[in-house]
Amino acid sequence: MVHCQNRSHLTHPLYFSASVFGVSARIDIVRYCANGRMYKGCVKNEVPQVRRIAAATLKALLEYMPLFEEAEALEMFQEFNKDEQDSVRLMSIENLLALKKANVSLPDEAIKEMIKTWAEDKSWRIRYMVAEKICELINIVDKEYFDTALVDYFQKFMKDDETEVRAISVSKVGELLPLLSTEGAHKLLPNLKALSSDSQLHVRRTLLVTCRLAGGKAGDDSSGAECGAGEGELPANREHLADGQQFGGQRDCTGCVGRFE
């Protein structure tokens, strides 16, 4: 087998497979090793897929601290976070949450700067992950910050050029709003109303599902009707609906948005 630290055999037909196997076996190995040299060798591996797997594993390896010193864990985290491949940087959000869970010391300002960088990342996948983990990120920053900066970032996600980012943002609204102050929540409502007539059916479907879930928690199942969908007729289940068609004869689903006000 070609060792994952070997940097001279990139053209070997087994190099990638061996590297991936090596880093896939890293958790069992590191349990019995006095150090994590094998894993560390994959942190700067030339193959992006190997670095991605290594980045995805960091949060699991943190459970075995102090096999890794705090400084080492931070160094590896920073390597992944500055990687040129967005598939590697993508793991940084979950790794930050794992570092905080492991009580690794991180300055508040450094955390805020990282969140800002991710929220403005050129890769929509990074922005998507921030939107998806928004409620967990709230728990590691002070209330003033999440009620201002994080809400501002989330507003931008709701207007993002990428459909998937808008859709994941809509899906998080019901979970996010109760955590915000009245002022913070009111900031999001205009964007929510705008999304009710989004050009992409996928986004409107997601909003409808979110509204119906909110209605269900409140014991109110009228949200579907407000959007022209009867009981058991979520647009997501209407395969005959083509993109751009109306919900039950209506152009949008603004009616259900009112339940968040």
C-alpha positions in Angstrom: 0.0 0.0 0.0 1.2 3.5 -0.7 1.4 5.5 2.5 -0.8 8.6 2.6 2.3 10.7 3.5 4.1 9.7 0.4 4.3 12.8 -1.8 6.3 11.3 -4.7 3.8 8.9 -6.3 0.9 10.9 -7.3 0.8 9.1 -10.6 0.7 5.7 -9.0 -2.7 4.0 -9.9 -3.1 3.0 -6.2 -2.1 6.4 -4.7 -5.5 7.9 -4.3 -7.2 4.7 -3.1 -4.4 4.1 -0.6 -4.6 7.6 0.7 -8.3 7.5 1.1 -8.1 4.2 2.8 -5.4 5.4 5.1 -7.3 8.5 6.3 -10.6 6.5 6.5 -8.9 4.2 9.0 -7.5 7.1 11.0 -9.9 7.0 14.0 -9.1 3.4 14.9 -5.4 4.0 14.4 -5.2 7.2 16.4 -6.8 5.5 19.4 -3.7 3.3 19.7 -1.0 5.8 18.6 0.8 8.1 20.9 0.5 10.8 18.2 -1.5 11.5 15.1 1.3 11.6 12.6 -0.6 9.5 10.0 -3.5 11.8 10.2 -1.4 14.9 10.2 0.3 13.8 7.1 -3.1 13.9 5.3 -3.9 17.4 6.4 -1.6 18.8 3.7 -1.9 16.0 1.2 -1.7 16.9 -2.5 -5.0 15.2 -3.3 -8.0 17.4 -2.5 -10.3 14.4 -1.8 -7.9 13.2 0.9 -7.8 16.6 2.5 -11.6 16.7 2.4 -11.9 13.4 4.2 -9.3 14.5 6.7 -11.2 17.7 7.3 -14.5 15.8 7.7 -12.8 13.6 10.3 -11.3 16.3 12.5 -14.5 16.7 14.6 -14.5 13.0 15.4 -10.8 13.0 16.3 -11.4 15.9 18.8 -13.2 13.3 21.0 -9.7 11.7 21.5 -8.1 14.8 22.8 -5.6 15.2 24.5 -4.0 12.8 21.9 -3.9 16.1 20.0 -2.8 19.1 21.8 -5.1 22.1 21.6 -2.6 24.0 19.6 -2.3 21.1 17.1 -6.1 20.9 16.7 -6.2 24.6 16.0 -3.4 24.4 13.5 -5.1 21.6 11.6 -8.4 23.5 11.7 -6.7 26.6 10.3 -5.1 24.6 7.5 -8.4 23.2 6.4 -10.1 26.6 6.7 -7.7 28.3 4.3 -7.7 25.5 1.8 -8.1 26.5 -1.9 -10.8 23.8 -2.4 -14.3 24.7 -1.2 -15.0 21.0 -0.6 -12.4 21.2 2.2 -13.3 24.6 3.6 -16.9 23.4 3.7 -16.0 21.3 6.7 -14.7 24.3 8.7 -18.2 25.3 10.0 -18.8 21.9 11.6 -15.2 21.8 12.8 -15.6 25.1 14.5 -18.7 23.9 16.4 -16.8 20.7 17.3 -13.8 22.8 18.6 -16.1 24.8 20.8 -17.8 21.6 22.1 -14.4 20.3 23.0 -13.7 23.5 24.9 -10.9 24.5 22.7 -10.1 28.2 23.4 -10.9 30.5 20.5 -11.1 34.3 20.7 -14.6 35.7 20.1 -13.3 38.1 17.5 -11.6 35.3 15.6 -14.9 33.4 15.5 -16.8 36.4 14.3 -14.2 37.0 11.6 -14.5 33.4 10.4 -18.2 33.6 10.2 -18.0 36.8 8.2 -15.5 35.2 5.8 -17.8 32.1 5.3 -20.9 34.2 4.9 -19.2 36.2 2.1 -17.4 33.2 0.6 -17.5 33.1 -3.2 -18.5 29.5 -3.1 -22.3 29.1 -2.6 -21.7 25.7 -0.8 -19.9 27.6 2.0 -22.7 30.1 2.3 -25.2 27.2 2.2 -23.5 25.5 5.2 -23.5 28.8 7.2 -27.3 29.1 6.6 -27.8 25.5 7.5 -25.9 25.7 10.7 -27.1 29.2 11.6 -28.9 28.1 14.8 -25.9 26.3 16.1 -23.6 29.2 15.3 -25.9 31.4 17.4 -24.9 29.3 20.5 -21.2 30.2 20.2 -21.5 34.0 19.8 -22.9 36.7 22.0 -26.6 37.7 21.7 -25.8 41.2 20.3 -23.8 39.7 17.5 -26.3 37.1 16.4 -29.1 39.6 16.6 -27.3 42.0 14.3 -24.5 40.6 12.2 -25.8 37.0 11.9 -29.3 38.3 11.0 -27.8 40.6 8.4 -25.9 37.6 6.9 -29.1 35.5 6.9 -31.0 38.3 5.1 -28.4 38.1 2.4 -28.8 34.3 2.2 -32.5 34.8 1.7 -31.7 37.0 -1.4 -28.7 34.9 -2.6 -28.3 34.3 -6.3 -28.1 30.6 -5.7 -31.4 28.8 -5.4 -30.2 26.2 -2.9 -29.0 28.9 -0.5 -32.3 30.7 -0.6 -34.1 27.4 -0.1 -32.1 26.3 2.9 -32.5 29.8 4.5 -36.3 29.5 4.1 -36.2 26.0 5.7 -34.4 27.5 8.8 -36.8 30.4 9.4 -39.2 28.6 11.7 -36.3 27.4 13.9 -34.5 30.7 13.8 -37.2 33.3 14.5 -37.9 32.2 18.1 -34.2 32.7 19.0 -34.2 36.3 17.8 -35.4 39.5 19.4 -38.5 41.1 18.0 -36.4 43.6 16.1 -34.2 40.9 14.6 -37.2 38.8 13.6 -38.9 41.8 12.0 -35.8 42.3 9.8 -36.4 39.0 8.1 -40.1 39.3 7.4 -39.8 41.5 4.3 -37.4 38.9 2.8 -39.7 36.1 3.7 -42.6 37.8 1.9 -40.4 38.4 -1.2 -39.5 34.7 -1.2 -43.2 33.7 -1.3 -43.2 34.8 -5.0 -39.6 33.5 -5.7 -38.9 32.7 -9.4 -37.9 29.2 -8.4 -40.6 26.6 -7.5 -38.1 24.8 -5.2 -37.9 27.9 -3.0 -41.6 28.4 -2.9 -42.2 24.7 -2.1 -39.7 25.0 0.8 -41.5 28.1 2.1 -44.8 26.3 1.9 -43.5 23.3 3.9 -42.0 25.6 6.5 -45.3 27.5 6.8 -47.2 24.3 7.2 -44.8 23.0 9.9 -45.2 26.3 11.7 -49.0 26.0 11.4 -48.9 22.4 12.6 -46.9 23.4 15.8 -49.6 26.0 16.4 -52.4 23.5 15.8 -53.4 25.3 12.6 -53.4 23.5 9.3 -54.7 26.3 7.2 -51.4 27.3 5.7 -51.6 24.8 2.9 -55.0 26.2 1.9 -53.7 29.7 2.0 -51.2 28.7 -0.7 -53.8 26.8 -2.7 -52.7 23.3 -1.4 -55.3 21.2 0.3 -54.7 18.6 3.0 -52.1 16.1 1.8 -51.4 18.2 -1.3 -48.0 19.7 -0.6 -46.6 21.1 -3.9 -43.5 18.9 -3.3 -45.8 15.9 -3.9 -47.3 17.3 -7.1 -45.0 15.9 -9.7 -47.1 17.4 -12.5 -46.2 21.0 -11.3 -43.6 22.5 -13.6 -41.3 25.3 -12.5 -43.0 28.6 -12.8 -46.6 27.3 -12.4 -48.8 28.7 -9.8 -49.8 27.2 -6.5 -53.4 26.0 -6.8 -54.2 28.9 -9.2 -52.4 31.5 -7.1 -49.2 33.2 -8.1 -47.5 33.0 -4.8 -48.0 31.9 -1.2 -47.9 35.2 0.7 -50.9 34.2 2.7 -49.0 31.7 4.9 -46.2 34.1 5.6 -48.4 36.1 8.0 -48.2 33.4 10.6 -44.6 34.5 11.3 -45.7 38.0 12.1 
